[in-house]
Amino acid sequence: MAGVCQHCGEVVRTLRECPVCAARVCAECLQDYGCQICHGRATMAEASPDESEEETF
């Protein structure tokens, strides 16, 4: 199904659904276990506890 990638905004012939968040993204933005949007959220989630620990000290 053609459409606009929710990650890069590119118009593509085939959108794929992310298995993690169900975002409709192009094949380039979709990684093995999730789209780049999910990877960004995962990175932010991993960084947050570290930041709060630094604030505690």
N, C-alpha and C positions, 0 to 999 in steps of 0.2 A: 504494500500500500504506500503510495507516494505521500509526501508531506514535508513538514519542516522539523528538523532535528531540534529537540528541546534543549540540547546542550550547546551546539555551535551555531544554530539558527540557519544552517544550510538547507536548501530545498533538495531533497533526494528522492530517488525512485522507490527505494525500499527502506521503511522505518522498521526498527526492531524494538521489541519491548524489553526493558531492563527487568531481569528476574527479581531484583531486589526492591526497586521503588516503582516499577511499572511505567517509568518515563519512556516516551517514544523517542528514540535516538537513532542516528545513523550507525552503520556498522563500524565506522572508524572510531566513534565515541564510545561504543560498547566494548568493554573489556571482558576478560574471561569470566569474572564473577560479579559484574555490575558495571553501570555506566560511570563516566567521569564525574557526574554530579554526586553519585554515591561515594566515590573515592574521595571527593572533596569533603563531604560530610564526615567520613571516617577519619580523615586526617585532622579535621577540626575537633572531633570528639576525642581523639587521642591526645591532642595538644592541650585541651582544656584542663584536665586534671593537673598537668605539669605546671600550667600557669597559676592555678589556685594554690598549689604547694609553694610556689615562689612568693606569692602574696602573703602567705601565712608567716614566713620567716621574717 
